[in-house]
Amino acid sequence: MRELITSAKGPQPKFLYTPCVKSGGFGIVSGMVALDPAAGRLIDGDVAAQTQRIFDNLYLALADYGFTMQELCLARIYTTCMDQFASINRVWELQFADVAPPARTSVGVSALPLGAQVEIEFMFHRI
């Protein structure tokens, strides 16, 4: 059975999609860009600032989604700034200072929604 989950704590979707879909022990969080939760628009800032905002938004919604960072299994990072990937990676490493990091895929792309420089999707699993 599939459960569609939203959270009022983080930014609201700009398009028609479900922010988190749970099925069994799995949870898949749709790709997130660096939206300001209060203003509902993309933040100003470089790839590092956008990456941090994505994680901050994820932390806001995690309780509603029913998962913890310890249950994060996979993250897919898409960026229009592959030449600045070291900045994305520095922010990434801060998120996993106390938690084992998940598997990760990183892909350079030509464009992202709303002109974002970074988008990250997440997959969680609870036994």
C-alpha positions as CSV (number, residue, x, y, z in Angstrom):
1,M,0.0,0.0,0.0
2,R,1.2,3.5,-0.9
3,E,0.9,6.4,1.6
4,L,1.2,10.0,0.3
5,I,2.7,12.3,2.8
6,T,3.0,16.1,3.0
7,S,4.4,18.4,5.7
8,A,3.3,21.8,6.6
9,K,6.7,22.6,8.1
10,G,8.8,22.8,5.0
11,P,8.3,24.6,1.7
12,Q,5.2,23.6,-0.2
13,P,5.4,22.0,-3.7
14,K,5.4,24.4,-6.6
15,F,4.1,21.8,-9.0
16,L,1.8,18.8,-8.8
17,Y,3.7,16.0,-7.0
18,T,3.7,14.3,-3.6
19,P,6.7,15.3,-1.4
20,C,7.0,11.9,0.2
21,V,5.6,8.5,-0.7
22,K,5.8,5.6,1.8
23,S,5.4,2.0,0.8
24,G,6.1,-0.7,3.4
25,G,9.3,0.3,5.1
26,F,10.5,2.6,2.3
27,G,10.1,6.3,2.0
28,I,11.0,8.3,-1.1
29,V,11.3,12.0,-0.8
30,S,10.8,13.9,-4.1
31,G,13.7,16.0,-5.3
32,M,14.1,19.1,-3.2
33,V,15.5,22.5,-4.3
34,A,16.5,25.3,-1.9
35,L,13.1,26.9,-1.3
36,D,12.7,29.4,1.5
37,P,9.9,27.8,3.6
38,A,8.4,31.2,4.6
39,A,8.6,32.9,1.2
40,G,8.1,29.8,-1.0
41,R,10.8,30.8,-3.5
42,L,14.3,29.8,-4.3
43,I,16.9,31.3,-1.9
44,D,19.7,33.5,-3.1
45,G,23.1,31.9,-2.7
46,D,25.7,29.7,-4.1
47,V,25.6,25.9,-4.4
48,A,26.8,25.5,-0.8
49,A,23.9,27.7,0.6
50,Q,21.4,25.9,-1.6
51,T,22.7,22.5,-0.5
52,Q,22.4,23.5,3.2
53,R,18.8,24.9,2.6
54,I,17.8,21.6,1.1
55,F,19.0,19.7,4.2
56,D,17.4,22.2,6.5
57,N,14.1,21.7,4.7
58,L,14.5,18.0,4.9
59,Y,15.1,18.2,8.7
60,L,11.9,20.3,9.0
61,A,9.8,17.6,7.3
62,L,11.4,14.4,8.6
63,A,9.1,14.0,11.6
64,D,6.0,14.3,9.4
65,Y,7.5,11.8,7.0
66,G,8.2,9.4,9.8
67,F,11.9,8.8,9.2
68,T,15.2,9.8,10.7
69,M,18.6,10.5,9.2
70,Q,19.8,7.1,10.5
71,E,17.3,5.5,8.1
72,L,18.5,7.4,5.0
73,C,19.7,4.8,2.5
74,L,20.2,6.8,-0.8
75,A,20.6,10.3,-1.9
76,R,20.7,11.5,-5.5
77,I,22.3,14.9,-6.1
78,Y,21.7,16.8,-9.3
79,T,23.6,20.0,-10.0
80,T,24.1,22.5,-12.7
81,C,27.5,23.4,-11.1
82,M,29.5,20.2,-11.3
83,D,32.7,22.3,-11.3
84,Q,31.7,23.5,-7.8
85,F,30.9,20.0,-6.5
86,A,33.6,20.3,-3.7
87,S,31.3,23.0,-2.1
88,I,28.3,20.7,-2.2
89,N,30.4,17.9,-0.8
90,R,31.6,20.1,2.1
91,V,28.0,20.8,3.2
92,W,27.2,17.1,2.7
93,E,30.0,16.0,5.0
94,L,28.7,18.3,7.7
95,Q,25.3,16.6,7.6
96,F,26.9,13.2,8.3
97,A,29.4,14.1,10.9
98,D,27.5,12.0,13.5
99,V,25.5,9.7,11.2
100,A,26.7,7.1,8.7
101,P,26.2,8.6,5.2
102,P,23.9,6.8,2.7
103,A,24.8,5.6,-0.7
104,R,24.9,8.6,-3.1
105,T,24.7,9.4,-6.8
106,S,25.8,12.8,-8.2
107,V,24.8,13.9,-11.6
108,G,25.7,17.1,-13.6
109,V,22.7,18.5,-15.4
110,S,22.1,21.4,-17.7
111,A,19.1,22.9,-15.8
112,L,16.9,22.4,-12.7
113,P,13.4,23.6,-11.8
114,L,13.1,27.2,-10.8
115,G,16.7,27.9,-11.8
116,A,18.1,26.0,-8.9
117,Q,21.7,25.0,-8.8
118,V,21.2,21.9,-6.7
119,E,18.4,19.3,-6.3
120,I,18.5,16.3,-4.0
121,E,16.1,13.4,-3.7
122,F,16.2,11.0,-0.7
123,M,15.2,7.4,0.0
124,F,14.7,6.1,3.5
125,H,14.1,2.6,4.8
126,R,12.7,1.5,8.2
127,I,12.6,-2.2,9.1
